[in-house]
Amino acid sequence: MVRIARQDYLYDGCYVHVISRSIRAIKLFKDEEDFCVFIEMLKKAKERANFRVYHYCIMQTHFHMAIQIAKFLDFSKAMQELKSGYSYKYHQKYKISGPIWRERYRSLLIEDEHYLYACGQYIENNPVKAGLVNSASDWLYSSRLSYQEGKVDGFVDGYEQYAQVKKKTDIFLEEEEFFERGSVIGSALFRFQFKKDMKG
């Protein structure tokens, strides 16, 4: 199956699930310093490209973000600089060479705020599914604490009407297929229309 170019379906102002994994499942983040360095770089990328972060989770071998991009080209450039910049720091620290990322980054278009919230629950639950913690709020490198305990981390923007979005969202599918495969996350109608539009 031919992969659809991001610029053909992402647009300014859209919601996106961003995923990027390491090559050969190597540990990109081996200690607390690595996580903190990457988060600081991510904050700077956010400032440069002016995207909004609703949910995120940084694992040892990959990271997820559920965001709203402001300008697609600015965001794409910021992501490229983020990943190449972290590669440089990783090479310097661990005295290795060669690629550390498996791909540029994956991006799935999200239909609306309700699916954005559902995707966020999936993202924040990753450490639990991986058996790293018993509760999503126990993982220090995600947005869960920002919502569950009101912890301000200077990175998560959050929803203007969070309670309403949460109350109206009855979608919580844990299947990786739904949130990580293909190019879109949304209702059956949304996915059907997307396929139709992509076929021209």
C-alpha positions in Angstrom: 0.0 0.0 0.0 1.4 3.4 -1.0 1.8 5.8 1.9 -0.1 9.1 1.5 2.1 12.1 1.7 1.4 14.2 4.9 0.9 17.4 3.0 -1.9 15.7 1.1 -4.2 15.3 4.2 -2.8 17.4 7.0 -3.7 21.1 7.1 -3.2 24.2 9.2 -5.3 23.9 12.4 -5.9 20.2 12.3 -5.6 17.7 15.2 -2.9 15.0 14.8 -1.6 12.0 16.6 2.2 12.0 16.2 4.2 8.9 16.7 7.9 8.3 16.3 9.8 5.1 17.2 13.4 4.1 17.5 15.2 1.9 15.0 15.5 -1.7 16.1 13.6 -0.8 19.3 16.8 0.7 20.9 16.3 2.7 24.0 16.2 6.4 23.0 15.7 7.5 26.6 17.9 5.5 29.1 17.8 7.7 32.1 16.0 10.7 33.7 18.5 13.1 32.0 17.5 11.7 28.5 13.8 12.2 29.2 14.3 15.7 30.5 16.6 16.8 27.7 14.1 15.6 25.1 11.2 17.3 26.9 13.1 20.6 26.9 13.8 20.2 23.2 10.2 19.4 22.6 9.1 22.6 24.4 11.4 24.6 22.2 10.0 22.9 19.1 6.5 23.8 20.3 7.5 27.4 20.7 9.0 27.6 17.2 6.1 26.0 15.4 3.4 27.3 17.7 1.5 24.0 18.0 -0.8 23.1 20.9 -0.2 19.9 22.9 -3.2 18.2 24.4 -1.6 14.8 25.3 1.8 13.3 25.2 3.8 10.3 26.5 7.5 9.7 26.1 8.5 6.0 26.4 11.9 4.5 26.3 11.8 3.6 22.6 9.2 6.0 21.2 7.0 9.0 21.9 3.4 10.0 21.2 1.7 13.4 21.0 -1.9 14.4 20.4 -1.7 18.0 19.1 -3.1 20.8 17.0 -0.7 22.2 14.5 -0.8 25.9 13.6 1.1 25.8 10.3 1.9 22.4 8.7 5.2 23.5 7.2 6.4 25.0 10.4 5.5 21.9 12.4 7.1 19.6 9.9 10.4 21.6 10.1 10.3 21.7 13.9 9.9 17.9 14.1 12.8 17.4 11.7 15.0 19.6 13.8 13.8 18.0 17.1 14.7 14.5 16.0 18.0 15.4 14.3 18.9 17.5 17.3 18.2 14.7 19.8 20.1 12.3 17.6 23.2 14.5 17.8 23.0 14.7 21.7 22.4 10.9 21.9 25.4 10.2 19.7 27.6 12.5 21.8 26.5 11.1 25.1 26.6 7.4 24.2 29.5 7.5 21.8 27.7 5.8 18.9 26.9 6.7 15.3 24.1 5.8 12.9 20.4 6.4 12.8 18.4 6.1 16.0 14.9 6.8 14.6 13.0 4.2 12.6 11.2 6.8 10.5 10.6 10.5 10.2 7.4 10.5 12.2 3.9 9.1 11.8 0.9 11.3 11.7 -2.7 10.4 11.9 -5.4 13.0 11.3 -7.9 13.2 14.2 -11.5 14.0 13.4 -12.5 16.3 16.4 -11.9 17.0 20.1 -13.8 13.9 21.2 -11.5 11.6 19.2 -8.6 13.8 20.3 -9.5 13.1 24.0 -10.0 9.3 23.3 -6.6 9.2 21.5 -5.1 11.0 24.5 -6.4 8.3 26.9 -4.8 5.7 24.7 -1.5 7.6 24.6 -1.3 8.1 28.4 -2.2 4.5 29.0 0.9 3.2 27.0 3.1 2.8 30.1 0.4 0.7 31.8 0.0 -1.5 28.7 3.8 -1.9 28.6 3.8 -3.1 32.2 6.1 -0.2 33.3 3.6 1.2 35.9 0.3 0.1 37.5 -1.4 3.5 36.9 -1.0 6.0 34.0 -0.5 8.8 36.6 2.6 6.9 37.9 4.5 7.6 34.7 6.4 10.9 35.0 6.8 11.6 31.3 3.3 12.0 30.1 0.4 14.5 30.3 -1.7 12.4 32.6 -0.7 14.3 35.8 -1.6 17.6 34.1 -5.2 16.4 33.9 -5.5 14.1 36.9 -3.8 16.1 39.5 -3.7 19.6 38.0 0.1 19.6 37.8 1.4 22.4 35.7 4.3 21.2 33.6 4.6 24.2 31.2 4.0 22.0 28.2 0.4 20.8 28.0 -2.1 23.4 26.7 -5.2 21.4 27.6 -8.8 21.9 26.6 -10.8 25.1 27.1 -13.9 23.0 28.0 -12.2 19.9 29.3 -15.1 18.7 31.5 -17.5 18.9 28.6 -15.2 17.1 26.2 -14.5 14.4 28.7 -18.2 14.0 29.6 -19.3 13.7 26.0 -16.6 11.3 24.9 -17.6 7.7 25.3 -14.9 6.5 22.9 -12.1 4.7 24.7 -10.7 2.0 22.4 -7.4 0.5 23.5 -6.8 -1.3 20.2 -3.5 -0.2 18.7 -5.1 -0.7 15.3 -7.6 2.2 15.8 -5.1 4.8 17.1 -1.9 3.9 15.3 -2.8 2.3 11.9 -3.7 4.1 8.7 -3.9 7.9 8.4 -6.9 8.9 10.3 -8.6 8.5 13.7 -12.4 9.1 13.7 -15.9 7.8 13.0 -16.7 5.3 10.3 -18.1 8.2 8.2 -15.0 10.3 8.7 -12.7 7.4 7.6 -14.9 6.6 4.6 -14.9 10.2 3.5 -11.1 10.4 3.9 -10.6 7.3 1.7 -13.0 8.7 -0.9 -11.2 12.1 -0.9 -7.7 10.4 -1.2 -8.9 8.4 -4.2 -9.7 11.7 -5.9 
